[in-house]
Amino acid sequence: MAHVTAIIPARLDSKRFSRKILYPVKGKPLIYYVWHAAMQARLVDRVFVATDSDEIGRTVNNFGGAVILTSPKPRNGTERVIEAVKGLRTDIVVNLQGDNINLPGKDIDRVIEMMTSDPKIQFATLAQPIGPRGWKDKLYSPNVVKVIINASGDALWFSRYPIPYLKNPDRQPAIKRYPYLEHIGVYFFRKKALAAYRSWERGKAEAAESLEQLRIIENGGKIKVFLTSTEVISVDSVAAVKKAVRHI
């Protein structure tokens, strides 16, 4: 079985929700719940929080987590993960965004199992269907990233815009005309694939959308998308915290 390391990149200066990583949820900082989900994955051998913040580091140490201190240079989570794993021996790296609540460890394991059995998968991620409840809020929010996939389950594109665009949008509700997918901020890499990511320049689409995964597609890479039926909540506001509390 491959050796797997999970890294949770964390920073304090979130633009939409300042210091959200440390926001208290039921007496624990938000990042604790992401760390706990990673710890529940039976195929993950080690879990680290990668940060350039001493405050985050102390908080993680206080609840029993391990920390790798990085420089402030990384422009996104994947670049921080690359810096964190540079000296680690590992085969597969899981990059878990620090604001996802209700992420099942079994879904992390499922992707790891597929990558272990299929060496062609270099990059992978998770997505969930946008259901009928509150679908407009998700579909038209730039804070919710949408992904479209091909028949093989590979990502064709990610966007903050509701893709694909529907011609004659008023004919019937958009959610009934197309099975829209919400991207979940969890990335799976082979360590060698991370080296390729590091060698690529930041692409124009990546910069325009501010979506780090587009660098892979812009350079011809394939990202396998695995679906989950569990509602994973990306916390980007105090209102989202209140919603997330119901799942903790």
N, C-alpha and C positions, 0 to 999 in steps of 0.2 A: 504493500500500500504506500502511496506517495506521502511524503512528509508535508504537512500543511501548516502554514502560519497565518493567523488572522491579524490584521492591522486595522486599528480604528484611528484614522487621521483626525486630529482635533485642533481647533483654533478658537480664540475668543472673539475675534472681530467679525462676527457674522453681520452682513449688511442688513438683512431683513429682520433679524431677531438677535439683538446684541446679547452676548454671553449665554446663548441658549444652551450650550453644552453643559453648563453648570446650573441651569434653571432647576429649582427643586420640584420634584414630582413625587408625591407621597413620601416625603422625607428623604429622598435620594436624588442626586443630580441626574439629569437626563441621560448623560453618557453611561451611567451605571447600567441602564436597561439594554443598551446595545452591547456592552461588554458581557452582560449576563447571557444574552442570546448567543453570543459567540462561544461562551463557555459551555452552553448546553449542546453544542454540535459535537457529536462523539468522534468525528473524523478530523477535528481541528486539534492539532498537537499543542500549539502555543497561541496565546492572545496577548497582544501589546496595544497600548495606546501610544500613538506617535504625535508628539506635540512640541512646539517651541515655547510653551507657556509653563513656567514653574508652578503657577497656581493650579492649572489643570493637572499637572504631574502630581502635586501633593494630594489633590482630591482623589485621584485614581488610586494612589498608594494607600490612602486612608480606607478605601473599601476593599482593598486586597488585590488590586490590579497591578500589572507590570507596565512600566513606562519606558519608551525610547525617546530621548530628547533629540530633536532635529533642529536645523537652522531655520530662520524665518524666510529663507529664499523660495521654497516651493510655492507655485502659483495655484495649485489645486491639490486635491486629496491624493491623487495618484502619484504626483511628483513627490509628495511627502512620504508616501509608502515606499517609493523607490529608494529614497534616502534612508529610510528606516531599515530596509531589508538588505542593504548593501553588504553587510558583513555576516548575514545569517545564512546558514545552510538550510535550504528548503526547496521543495519542488513546486508547490502550488501556494499562491498568496491570495488571501481573501481580503479585499478592501471593503470594510463596512463603514458607511457614512454614519457619523455620530448622532444623527437625529431621527433614526428609524425606530419606531416603537412597534412591538408585536411581531417582530421578525422570528419565524420559527426556526429552531436549530435543525429540524428535520429537512427543511428546504435547503439549507446550507450543505448538509450532508448529501442530499440528492444530487446537487451539482458537482460536488467533489467526486462522488461515485462515477458520474458520467465522464468527467474529465480523466479519471484514473483508467477507465475502460476504453476511452477513445482519445488517443494521443493527438488526433487532428484538432481537437478543441484547444485553442490557445487563449482565447478570451471568452468569458461568459458573464451573464448577468441575470437578474430576475425582473419580472413584470407581473402586473395583476390586471384583470379586466376592470374597466370602469363600469360599474354597475348602474342600475336605474336610480338609485337613491343619491340625490345630490350630484348627478352627473354633470350638470352645466357648470357648477362651481369648479369641478376638476378639469373638464374639457377646455374651458376658456381661461383658466388661470395660468399665467406664465410661470408660476411657481411649481406647477405640476408638469413634469416632463412626459411627453408622449413618445411611444416607439411603434414603428410599423415593422413587421417581419415578413420574410418570404416563406415559401412552402416548406423549406428545410428548417425553419425556425431561427434563421440568422437575421440579425437586425439590418434593415435597409436604411433606416434613418431615425434619429432622435430629434425632437424639437419641443420648444416651449409653446409653439403654435399647435392648434388641433389638427394634426395630420392623420389621414389624408384630408384634403379639402373636399367638401361635398358640393357638387354642382346641384343647383336647385335646392338649397338648404331648407326651404320652408315646406317642402313636400311632406315630410314627416319628421319626428324627432331624430336628431343625428345619431343618437345611441341605438336606435332601431335599424339604422341603415348600414352601420359599420361597427365591428367589434373593436372599439378603441381600447388601447392598452396603456396603462400608467407604468412608467419605468420606476423601479425600486433601486435606490442607491446602494447596491451591493455589486462589487465587481470581483471576478475570479480571473487570475492570471497564472500562467506558468511563469516561473521566474525568468526563463529565457525570453518570454514575450514581453516582460517588463523592461528588459534590456533594449528591445526593439523600440518600445514606447519612448524610452529615454533618448534614443537617437533621433527621433522625429521632431521636426520643428512644430511649433504651435500653428495649427491651420487657421485659415480665414473663417471657416464655418464654426470651428471651435470657439474662436474669439468672439464672433458675432452672437452666438447663442449662449456663450459661457457654459459650455458643456464639454467636459474633459474627454468623454468617450468618443466624441466625434473625431478626435485625432486618429483613432484607430481606423475608422471607416475612411477618412480622408486619405489615409496611406495604404488603402487596399486590404486592411485586415478584416477578419470576420468575427463578429460577436454573437455567440450562441445565446438565445434568449429562452429561459425556462420560466414557465408560468406557475404562480402560486394561487391557491384559492383562499388563502388567509389574508385578511385586510391588514396591510402594513401601513402605518401612518407616518408620514414625513412631517416632523414638527417644524413649522416655520413661523409660528405666531403663538401668542398666549391662548388664543381660541383653539388652536390645534392641540395644545397641551391639555385643555379641558376635555377634548374628544379622546385623546390618548389615554387619559386616566381610566376610562371605562374598560380598557383592555389590559390593565395592569393588575 
